[in-house]
Amino acid sequence: MAKIQIGCQTYTWQMSGELYLDKLQHIMNVVFNAGFAGIEPEVQFLRQFYDPVKMAEVLDEHQLQLAAICLVEDWRSSKETDVERVSADKLIDFLKHFPETMLALCQMPGSDRSDLQERQINLLECVRDIARRAFDQGVHSSYHPNSPVGSIYRTAEDYDILLNGLDDSVTGWAPDVGHIANGGMDPLQKIREYRSLVRHVHFKDMHGDRTWTQMGQGVVDFTGITAFLVETNYDGWIIVEDECPRAVSEPDLVTLEDGVIIREKLAPIVEQHGS
């Protein structure tokens, strides 16, 4: 049966601006104390730990696994810019030392959805190129759509284009249940529809009016989604990425409280089906 592990994303601290960018060790300590098994930092949090030896040491110190690293770029052209390619290749080279770690790709949202078709095609080309290079180096990747108004893959129609356009031989889909809901879709239904592509999963919550809220206080059916993933033998990570307004000033406390939800609501589902 499924071997799901549950981790935490650093975006909860990124919402505070630059306050925590040099505090990855602090974040790891909070993540461990909250009961998570792993962490997914965005590249800007690596800093001194953009060294595989140092990263391995700090992970071991905090008894955490490196679930994924998230690379966010513009990817507006049909090919990566020189700067984008250097950034991607540096991360791929780093991740060769962590073969179980996912390369999570996410596009920086634009200010609007102008030139939508061209931008959608360009993004797919860039993602396919990065994923192929990563795959050749033994690194697994997945693409994470988001849902701000300038996102180019945010509606049901967009998702059909994206998910039928990914080269699933070298990459997969990292569904974010909050962003799916914000795009007007049912997260469980969409994951069920494209289950074969799911390689990595993000959890966040929102109210019915599509405003973000703390995990467990909104409308997203985390228990139903978790049960479905387990029943269909998903063996990857679920990553909590809480974007509630309170996280801006209290990311540590929000994460510790999310850990309670995980232990009380989701861990029993994973353990029951995995036994």
Backbone hydrogen bonds, N-H to C=O, Kabsch-Sander energy under -0.5 kcal/mol:
donor,donor_aa,acceptor,acceptor_aa,energy
2,A,230,V,-0.7
5,Q,236,G,-1.6
7,G,238,I,-2.8
8,C,38,G,-1.4
9,Q,240,V,-2.7
10,T,40,E,-1.8
12,T,9,Q,-0.8
13,W,10,T,-1.5
14,Q,10,T,-1.7
15,M,11,Y,-1.6
16,S,13,W,-1.7
17,G,14,Q,-1.9
19,L,16,S,-0.8
21,L,18,E,-1.0
23,K,20,Y,-2.2
27,I,23,K,-2.4
28,M,24,L,-2.7
29,N,25,Q,-2.1
30,V,26,H,-2.0
31,V,27,I,-2.8
32,F,28,M,-2.6
33,N,29,N,-2.4
34,A,30,V,-1.9
35,G,32,F,-1.6
36,F,31,V,-1.9
37,A,6,I,-2.7
38,G,6,I,-0.7
39,I,65,Q,-2.2
40,E,8,C,-2.7
43,V,70,C,-1.9
45,F,42,E,-2.3
46,L,43,V,-2.0
47,R,43,V,-0.6
49,F,46,L,-3.4
50,Y,47,R,-1.8
51,D,49,F,-1.5
55,M,51,D,-2.8
56,A,52,P,-2.3
57,E,53,V,-2.0
58,V,54,K,-2.4
59,L,55,M,-2.4
60,D,56,A,-2.1
61,E,57,E,-2.2
62,H,58,V,-1.6
63,Q,60,D,-0.9
64,L,59,L,-2.3
65,Q,37,A,-1.8
67,A,39,I,-1.3
67,A,65,Q,-1.3
68,A,39,I,-1.0
69,I,102,M,-2.1
70,C,41,P,-2.2
71,L,69,I,-0.5
71,L,104,A,-3.0
72,V,70,C,-0.6
73,E,71,L,-0.5
73,E,106,C,-1.2
85,R,81,T,-2.6
86,V,82,D,-2.3
87,S,83,V,-2.2
88,A,84,E,-2.5
89,D,85,R,-2.8
90,K,86,V,-2.2
91,L,87,S,-1.8
92,I,88,A,-2.6
93,D,89,D,-2.3
94,F,90,K,-1.8
95,L,91,L,-2.7
96,K,92,I,-1.1
97,H,94,F,-1.7
98,F,95,L,-1.7
101,T,98,F,-2.4
102,M,67,A,-2.2
103,L,140,H,-2.9
104,A,69,I,-2.4
104,A,102,M,-0.9
105,L,103,L,-0.6
105,L,142,S,-3.0
106,C,71,L,-2.3
108,M,73,E,-2.8
110,G,150,G,-1.5
116,L,113,R,-0.7
119,R,115,D,-2.4
120,Q,116,L,-2.7
121,I,117,Q,-2.3
122,N,118,E,-2.6
123,L,119,R,-2.4
124,L,120,Q,-2.0
125,E,121,I,-2.2
126,C,122,N,-2.4
127,V,123,L,-2.7
128,R,124,L,-2.6
129,D,125,E,-2.2
130,I,126,C,-2.6
131,A,127,V,-2.8
132,R,128,R,-2.2
133,R,129,D,-2.1
134,A,130,I,-2.7
135,F,131,A,-2.8
136,D,132,R,-2.2
137,Q,133,R,-0.8
137,Q,134,A,-1.1
138,G,135,F,-1.7
139,V,134,A,-2.8
141,S,170,V,-0.6
142,S,103,L,-2.1
143,Y,172,G,-2.5
144,H,105,L,-3.2
151,S,148,P,-2.4
159,Y,155,T,-2.6
160,D,156,A,-1.9
161,I,157,E,-1.6
162,L,158,D,-2.8
163,L,159,Y,-3.2
164,N,160,D,-1.3
165,G,161,I,-0.6
165,G,162,L,-1.1
166,L,162,L,-1.2
168,D,166,L,-1.3
170,V,167,D,-2.0
171,T,167,D,-1.7
172,G,141,S,-0.9
173,W,197,L,-3.2
174,A,143,Y,-3.2
177,V,175,P,-0.6
177,V,202,H,-2.4
180,I,176,D,-2.4
181,A,177,V,-2.0
182,N,178,G,-2.4
183,G,179,H,-1.2
184,G,181,A,-1.8
185,M,180,I,-1.9
190,K,186,D,-2.6
191,I,187,P,-2.6
192,R,188,L,-2.6
193,E,189,Q,-2.2
194,Y,190,K,-1.9
195,R,192,R,-0.9
197,L,194,Y,-1.9
198,V,194,Y,-0.5
198,V,195,R,-1.4
199,R,173,W,-2.6
200,H,173,W,-1.1
201,V,237,W,-1.7
202,H,175,P,-2.8
203,F,239,I,-3.0
205,D,213,T,-0.7
207,H,211,T,-3.1
210,R,207,H,-1.8
213,T,205,D,-1.8
217,Q,214,Q,-2.3
219,V,206,M,-2.9
222,F,220,V,-1.6
225,I,221,D,-2.3
226,T,222,F,-2.7
227,A,223,T,-2.5
228,F,224,G,-2.1
229,L,225,I,-2.5
230,V,226,T,-2.5
231,E,227,A,-2.8
232,T,228,F,-1.6
233,N,230,V,-1.9
234,Y,229,L,-2.8
238,I,5,Q,-2.7
239,I,201,V,-3.0
239,I,237,W,-0.5
240,V,7,G,-2.7
240,V,238,I,-0.5
241,E,203,F,-2.8
247,A,244,C,-1.8
248,V,245,P,-1.5
249,S,246,R,-0.8
250,E,246,R,-2.3
254,V,250,E,-2.4
255,T,251,P,-2.1
256,L,252,D,-2.3
257,E,253,L,-2.4
258,D,254,V,-2.4
259,G,255,T,-1.9
260,V,256,L,-1.0
261,I,257,E,-1.4
262,I,258,D,-2.3
263,R,259,G,-2.5
264,E,260,V,-2.7
265,K,261,I,-2.8
266,L,261,I,-1.0
266,L,262,I,-0.8
267,A,262,I,-3.4
270,V,266,L,-2.1
271,E,267,A,-2.9
272,Q,268,P,-2.6
273,H,269,I,-2.2
274,G,270,V,-1.8
275,S,271,E,-0.8
275,S,272,Q,-0.5
